[in-house]
Amino acid sequence: MPFILLVEDDPVFSGALKKWLTQRNYTVTSVSSLKAAKDSISQQAYDLIITDLRLPSEEDGIVLIGWSKTYYPDIPVIMITHYADHQTAVKAIKSGASDYLAKPVNLHILEEIILKYIRIPVRTKKVHSDPHRYITGKHPLMQEVYEQVGIVAPTNLNVLITGSSGTGKEHIARLIHEQSHRRDALFVSVDYGAISKDLARSEFFGHMKGSFTSAIQDKEGAFVFADGGTLFLDEIGNLPYEVQVQLLRAIQEQKIKPVGSNQEQRVDVRLIVATNEDLRQAISGKYFREDLYYRVNEFNICLPDLKERQEDIPLFAEYFLEQSNQELQKQVKGFAAQTLEIFMNYPWPGNIRQLKNEVRRSTLLAKGKYILPEDLTKEIHIGLHIETPALSKWQLQEANIIQTALRENGNNKSRAARQIGIDRKTLYNKIKTYNISPE
């Protein structure tokens, strides 16, 4: 299997390109600095290097090209950068670059360039060869979801995917992309639940050097990276209200303006968003714009919880066991009958993600050929016999405070946690402890 080193300091673009290369059966190592690139090249035999021009140091990708050609002359190097002027291209080629490609990257051209220097990788039929592949659920609820995917994928409609945490919303977004006419362009995934309010606009639209204190160099945003492809925004309910206005304009006009720039740039992006919150409640609470809601919700797909499709549980468990055996170098053959019975009766509040983690952990702990009930976590055993204990007076008061904060914030857990003065993880734990349901 061919080995590629990807040198790119922007995590959004690096992650998207790495996933795209991995799906084509390349083994990809990604690093973000010149030093890390040199260290990696010295330790691993690579078939190809793909590097950005601008790196977070005084040296740049051209320095890396010169260094690699001096010490590892047989490794072809492709330079990818936004700074696609004639002088830079000439300088890169003179330094030893095999090819030069400008952002936004045309993946058809990139694949053609790669195949000039690397043989077409042999594709294996093993189910675990693609880390983004999921098995197809057999339950009628999921069959309906896949039917909806097939209907909307060939269109350019923006899609809103709703469902509880861990139900596989990004998987459905990828399926839509892969079945669309944009499948040969990038699928860029951004989780806005993990991005601070101050950086949200920059992550969307990019920024110019010097536009704010930490802007030490120009940065391209997710819209530019996804140009011609699909942009997936997870946790859309956490997007700051003021950024929602700019997102709405970008969707309507298909134009973006980097922070600190006066020039607009046209982009062609298909938008898929996801949330585990009730955006209608957020609209009522004035935390989410109604006009933006209707822009992103041109087509809605709602994913069922795992407990609603019990017959899929053994199917997923076997699939995750196969993955875990390969990853952990184990040879567990399957599940004891009692274990599968426990799986079928457990409510799985964390859905598919929780099931995957449970199978992975129990595969590691299994001493025999089969996963036994004693190999499962205490959480699973306790969850089978949940009896809500009587709450003390102060616990009832705390539960009421949490319920009120959730209601006032349109069930947005991040905002509710900030209002109460606790972190989001603590809030989730307390919601689970007190069995608080959305109103």
C-alpha positions, 0 to 999 in steps of 0.5 A: 500500500503506497505511503504518502506524507501530507505536510499541511498546518491547517487542520480542516484542510489536512483532515479533509484531504487525508480522509479523501486519500485514505478512502483511495487506499493510500496510507497517509501520515499528516504533519503540520511543521517543517521539523515534523516533516523532516523527522517523519521522512527520516523514519519512514519510507514514503512514496510521495510527499504533498506539502503546502507552501506556507508552514508555521515557521520562518522556513516554508515548503520550498525549503522542505523540497530542497532538503528532501531532494538533497537527502531523499531524491527519489521521493516525488514532491507535490506542492499545494498552495493558495499562493499560485503565482507564476514566480512561486511555481517556477521557484518550486519546480526549480527547487525540485518539486515534481508538480504544483497545484493551486487551492482550491484543489481540483481532486481530479487533477490531484489524483491524475498527478499522484498516479503519475508517480505512484502505482494505482493501489490494489483495493481490498474487499475487506470491510475494515479497509475503509475507516469511514465505511459503515454497514447498512442497518436492516431496520425499516427505519434505517432503510427509509433513511437510506432511501431519503439519501438516494433521493436527495444526494443527486440534488444541490439541496442543503440538508439538515440531519437531526438525531441524538448524539452517536447515531451516525449523522456524519456517516449519512452526510458522507453517503450523501456526498459520495452519491452526489455529482460532487463526490470527486471533490472534497468532503470537509467536516467541521464540528462547531461544538469544538470551536470557540466563538471568537474563531468561528468566523475565521474557520468559516471564511478564513482570515488575512494576516494581521486581521487580529492578534493571532493571525500571523499568516493568511488562512483559508476557511472551510468554504474555500477548502470545500469549493466544488464539494460538500461542507458538513457542519456538525453541532450547527446549533452552537454557531454564534448568532452573529456568525449565523448572519454571515453564514446565511449571506454566504449560502444565499450569494455563494460568496465569502469574505475572509476576516480582514479582507475587502474582497469577496470570493465566489464559492460553490459549496453544497451544505449539510448540517447536523444537530442533536438539538431542537432548532425550533426551540432555539428559534423561539429562544432567539438563539438561532435565526429562522431564516437560516433554519429554512436555508439549511433545512431544504431537506431533513433526514432524522436518524432514529436512536439505536434502541429504536432499531434493536435488530441492527444491534447484533449487526453493528456489534459483529462489525465493530468486533471485526474492526477491534480484532484488527486494531488490537491484534486479537482473535475474538470469534464472537459474543456469548449468547448472554452478552448479545441478550444484554446488548439487546436489552440495554437502552444505549443512550450513546447510540452507535458510538457507545456500542462501538466503544463497548465492543472495542473495550470488551474485545481488549479485555476478553480472555477467551474466544468469546466476549462474556458478560463479565467482559462488559463495563459496569455501566452496561450492567447497571443500565439494565436495571435502572431504577431512578433513586429518590432525589434529595431536596438539593438534588431536586433543586439542581435538577430544576435549575438545569431544566430551566436553563435548558428551556431558556436556552432552547435546549442548547446545552453549551449555552445552558452550561455557561448560564449555570456556570459549569462545563458542558461535560458536567452538564451532560452527566447531570442530565443523565443522572437526573434523567432530564428530558427536553421539554 
